[in-house]
Amino acid sequence: MVRRHSSLAGTAFASVVLSLVALCSAVLFLGCGGSDGDDDLSHMLQQLQGHEFVDLTHAFGPGIPHWPGFPEERRELLYWYDDQPPGPGALGTGFFAEQFTHVGQWGTHVDPPAHFVEGLRTVDQIPLQEMILPLVVIDVTRQVEANADYTLRMDDVRAWESRHGKVPKGAFVAMRTGWSSRWPDPVAMANRDASGVAHYPGWSREVLTYLYEERGITASGHETTDTDPGLATSRDDYSLEAYILGLNHYQIELLANLDAVPESGALVVVSFPKPAGGSGFPARVFAILP
């Protein structure tokens, strides 16, 4: 069961973290390292460390679910500690080092705007301010259990707002469907019928338009391999992903453990490497609970 938290507690928690971010920025900008600033930062860090952290990221490796047009991940052992199995590596011994070859959209990953739209932001152009955000989780697990083709509806968003208030500006909105329980089985994730048509849930244009254009959210994410539902992607229709990225926002796909975070009040930290001009990359995403 997900714990419920009062909106007051969530607001106070968010204020602590945002104050920490602001204070860090001020210290860096002013170039000061005075004891007062150090004490404040240490106190805030102690407060954060007293909260529960939840990893929203799948571990990745060869054979995981992925878009069928992408090749499999390959790993090569370059160095091993000694000459005992599985070593020596291709280049020798003395330490452990591997070479990883995979597409950017691998495992839990970030899709930057440039993934679909030439000229928009690449991975390295997403600012740090967009990597720590209020987390909103819209849970439609029961609806998906009854209908694998379910798409998120405005009724679901209105129900969330009736319980928690308006979706906050700048939030990261995650659609919880329970689909990550199928990980890492590619067949179960795709859920194809005898005709090869995939059946998995997705977003709707109405909801995305509301969240991005009316509520002003920063990013969104989901447990499935795609923004668009399986019925659409089986027709090569990725118009909903194109819509999000076309607004110059990023998204995260293949999230995990959304059942372990509350609908409201948590913060999400979305981190990923910084490949110059990158089209996407595996991400490490985690929530800090109030």
Secondary structure as the mmCIF struct_conf table of DSSP 4:
data_model
#
loop_
_struct_conf.conf_type_id
_struct_conf.id
_struct_conf.beg_label_comp_id
_struct_conf.beg_label_asym_id
_struct_conf.beg_label_seq_id
_struct_conf.end_label_comp_id
_struct_conf.end_label_asym_id
_struct_conf.end_label_seq_id
HELX_LH_PP_P HELX_LH_PP_P1 VAL A 2 ARG A 4
HELX_RH_AL_P HELX_RH_AL_P1 SER A 7 LEU A 30
TURN_TY1_P TURN_TY1_P1 GLY A 31 GLY A 31
HELX_RH_AL_P HELX_RH_AL_P2 SER A 35 GLN A 49
TURN_TY1_P TURN_TY1_P2 GLY A 50 GLY A 50
BEND BEND1 HIS A 51 HIS A 51
STRN STRN1 PHE A 53 ASP A 55
STRN STRN2 THR A 57 THR A 57
TURN_TY1_P TURN_TY1_P3 PRO A 62 GLY A 63
TURN_TY1_P TURN_TY1_P4 PRO A 68 GLY A 69
BEND BEND2 PHE A 70 PHE A 70
HELX_LH_PP_P HELX_LH_PP_P2 PRO A 71 GLU A 73
STRN STRN3 ARG A 74 TRP A 80
BEND BEND3 TYR A 81 GLN A 84
TURN_TY1_P TURN_TY1_P5 PRO A 85 PRO A 86
BEND BEND4 PRO A 88 PRO A 88
BEND BEND5 ALA A 90 LEU A 91
STRN STRN4 GLY A 92 THR A 93
BEND BEND6 GLY A 94 PHE A 95
STRN STRN5 ALA A 97 THR A 101
BEND BEND7 GLY A 104 GLN A 105
BEND BEND8 GLY A 107 THR A 108
STRN STRN6 HIS A 109 ASP A 111
HELX_RH_3T_P HELX_RH_3T_P1 PRO A 113 HIS A 115
TURN_TY1_P TURN_TY1_P6 PHE A 116 PHE A 116
BEND BEND9 VAL A 117 VAL A 117
TURN_TY1_P TURN_TY1_P7 GLU A 118 GLY A 119
BEND BEND10 LEU A 120 LEU A 120
HELX_RH_3T_P HELX_RH_3T_P2 VAL A 123 GLN A 125
BEND BEND11 ILE A 126 ILE A 126
HELX_RH_3T_P HELX_RH_3T_P3 LEU A 128 GLU A 130
BEND BEND12 MET A 131 MET A 131
STRN STRN7 ILE A 132 ASP A 139
HELX_RH_AL_P HELX_RH_AL_P3 THR A 141 ALA A 146
TURN_TY1_P TURN_TY1_P8 ALA A 148 ASP A 149
STRN STRN8 THR A 151 THR A 151
HELX_RH_AL_P HELX_RH_AL_P4 MET A 154 HIS A 164
BEND BEND13 LYS A 166 LYS A 166
HELX_LH_PP_P HELX_LH_PP_P3 VAL A 167 PRO A 168
TURN_TY1_P TURN_TY1_P9 LYS A 169 GLY A 170
STRN STRN9 PHE A 172 ARG A 176
BEND BEND14 GLY A 178 GLY A 178
HELX_RH_3T_P HELX_RH_3T_P4 TRP A 179 ARG A 182
TURN_TY1_P TURN_TY1_P10 TRP A 183 PRO A 184
HELX_RH_AL_P HELX_RH_AL_P5 PRO A 186 ALA A 190
STRN STRN10 ARG A 192 ARG A 192
TURN_TY1_P TURN_TY1_P11 ALA A 194 SER A 195
BEND BEND15 GLY A 196 GLY A 196
STRN STRN11 ALA A 198 ALA A 198
STRN STRN12 GLY A 202 GLY A 202
HELX_RH_AL_P HELX_RH_AL_P6 ARG A 205 THR A 209
HELX_RH_PI_P HELX_RH_PI_P1 TYR A 210 GLU A 214
BEND BEND16 ARG A 215 ARG A 215
STRN STRN13 ALA A 219 HIS A 222
BEND BEND17 GLU A 223 THR A 225
BEND BEND18 THR A 227 ASP A 228
HELX_RH_AL_P HELX_RH_AL_P7 GLY A 230 THR A 233
TURN_TY1_P TURN_TY1_P12 SER A 234 ASP A 236
HELX_RH_AL_P HELX_RH_AL_P8 SER A 239 GLY A 246
TURN_TY1_P TURN_TY1_P13 LEU A 247 ASN A 248
STRN STRN14 TYR A 250 GLU A 253
BEND BEND19 LEU A 254 LEU A 254
STRN STRN15 LEU A 255 LEU A 255
HELX_RH_3T_P HELX_RH_3T_P5 LEU A 258 ALA A 260
BEND BEND20 VAL A 261 VAL A 261
BEND BEND21 GLU A 263 GLY A 265
STRN STRN16 ALA A 266 SER A 271
TURN_TY1_P TURN_TY1_P14 ALA A 276 GLY A 277
BEND BEND22 SER A 279 SER A 279
STRN STRN17 PHE A 281 PRO A 282
STRN STRN18 ARG A 284 ILE A 288
#
